Amino acid sequence: MKTTPSPFPYPVRISVMGGGNFGIALATVCARNGIPTTLLVRSEEVAEEINTKHKHPRYMSDIKLPHNIRATSDPATALSDATYIIHTVPCQYSRDFLNDIKEHIPNGTPILSASKGIETSSLGFMNDILHETLGDEREYAFLSGPSFAREICEGVATAVVIASDDLMLASDLAGLLSDDSFRVFTTKDVIGVEIGGAVKNVIALAAGMCEGLGLGTNAMSGLVTRGCGEMRRLGLTFGAKPSTIAGLSGVGDTFGTCFGPLSRNRKFGYRLGQGETMDEIRASTTEVAEGVDTSIALVNLIKTKCRGYRLDLKYPILFGVASILNGTQTPKQGLEGLMTMPFMMMESFDERY
């Protein structure tokens, strides 16, 4: 629970859009802090189970949810009186979802997005999708950082960052969500936070493949470090602050996603490294590994927005993962290619863009 009183002079109600793992986790954070919280889920059957048994029937079903979380499948009920709305629907599904429910979102209600990735059709980040679907007459914020949903629900110490062009909104949201186990920092570097949140999932796929191939700790450590360098290079190209890439939403989230046992993207990459096909992996799980779609979109974004000679040498890990997912090469061939690629002798990405 919060150790300091809320600074808000008005009643706060929060609605969370998306009943997956992370939606459940952020709803739990809000409810633990005494905030009336509504969770918008896809089916009324799921809503009924959450409301009566205080658990989700499919996601983290062993976790007991706070009693002040109410669930509904009706967007009008969930959203009409919300002071703040948290969006957790996966990136690739966000545009259609937001277009379907936007009539129920009150004018001017701020949106906090916890979704990460790059849309494959538009090559847009979540900031682009939100502005294009919900308009420019409201403020937006973006949450990222090393934050596994189960650990959040269990009250394990977690630190994240919220980015917004409106630093007062970021600070207000940080005040609402922070408690003794969930610490929120703030920044105005929206693009830095978005790039970190997208690229780290692709690096995690590569790290999982490395582990699945049994290449050892040296190889994985080198791969993750160089992957963070590619993240930094891309961030600098788009105007991100180096400190953001080096912070919670960049390197911090990358470490958690690449080495954490709960990481969906690392697991997906591990199974690819073990020889399973993408179709086999997808058929065996209901969880979304965002890095798969993001990887393809990321390479297309680099080709579209980044200038320069031999982009494949500047982003060998990002390009390599995409080629594996496209079926151009196997994980073994891709990781061997990283060791035999032409040398770029400088280690520092600041010295050569």
C-alpha positions, 0 to 999 in steps of 0.5 A: 500500500502507499505510504503517502496520501494521494495528492489529488483533490478529486476522486480517481478511477482507473480503467485498464484496457486489456485483460492479459498478464500485464493488464492484470498486473497494472490493475493490481498495482492500482487496486493495491493503492486503494484506487477503484479499478475496472478491467476491460476484458474480452468476454463476460465469462472472464469478467464474471470469474474475476468479479466472483472468484477474484482470479483470471481463469487463463492468465496467472490463474493462481494469483488472487486479485484485489477485491476492488478490481471489477471486470467487465466486457462492456467498453461503455461501463469500463471507460465512461467515468475513468479519470485515467485509462491504461492501455495494455493491448498488444501493439499489433492489435491496438489500432483495431481495438482502439478504433472499436472502443474510442467512442466510449473514451471521454474527451480529454481523458489521459491514456497511459500505454504499457504496450511495446512494439512497432506496428507492422503495417504502418511502422508506427510506435504506440505514440503514433497509433494513439494519436492517429486513433484517439486524436491530439486533444488529450495527453499520452504517457508510456510505461516501460522497464523491467517488469514481469507481470507475475512479480508485480502481482506478487509484490516483488520490488519493481522499478519502471519509467513513465515517459510523457511530453507532459511531465506533470502527467508523468509525475501524477501517474507516477504518484498514483502507481508508486508504492513500497514495491512498485517504484516509478520514475519519469522522463520526457523522452518518449521516443527513447522509451518506445525504442527501448521497449521495442528493440529489447524484445528482438534482442531477447529473441536472439538471446533465447536462440543463443541459449537454445543452441547451447552457445554458453554465457560468453556468447550470450553476454556478448550478443546482448551487449552488442544488441544494446549497442544497436539499440543505442545507435537506433535511439540516437538516430531517432533523437533519443537520449543516451541516458534513456537507452542506458536506463530502465526502459532500455538496457534495464528492460533488455537485461530482464527480458534476455535473462529472466525466466519469465520472458516470453520472447526469450522462451520463444527464441530458445525454442527456435534455437532448439529446432522448433518451428514458429508455427509449432511454438505459436500453436502451443501457447496463448501468450504473445511474443511481441518481438516476433512481429516487431523484428520484421517491422523494425528492419523495415523501419531501419531501411525506411528511416535510416540512411547510410552504407551497409545497414546490415553491418550497423544492425547485424543482430536486428537484421539477423533475427529478422532473417531467421524469422523470415526463414532466410536462415536458421538460428545456427546460421544466423549466430554463426554469421555474426561471428564471421561478418566483416569487422567494424573495429570501433566498439563505441557506437558514438564514434561512427553512426 
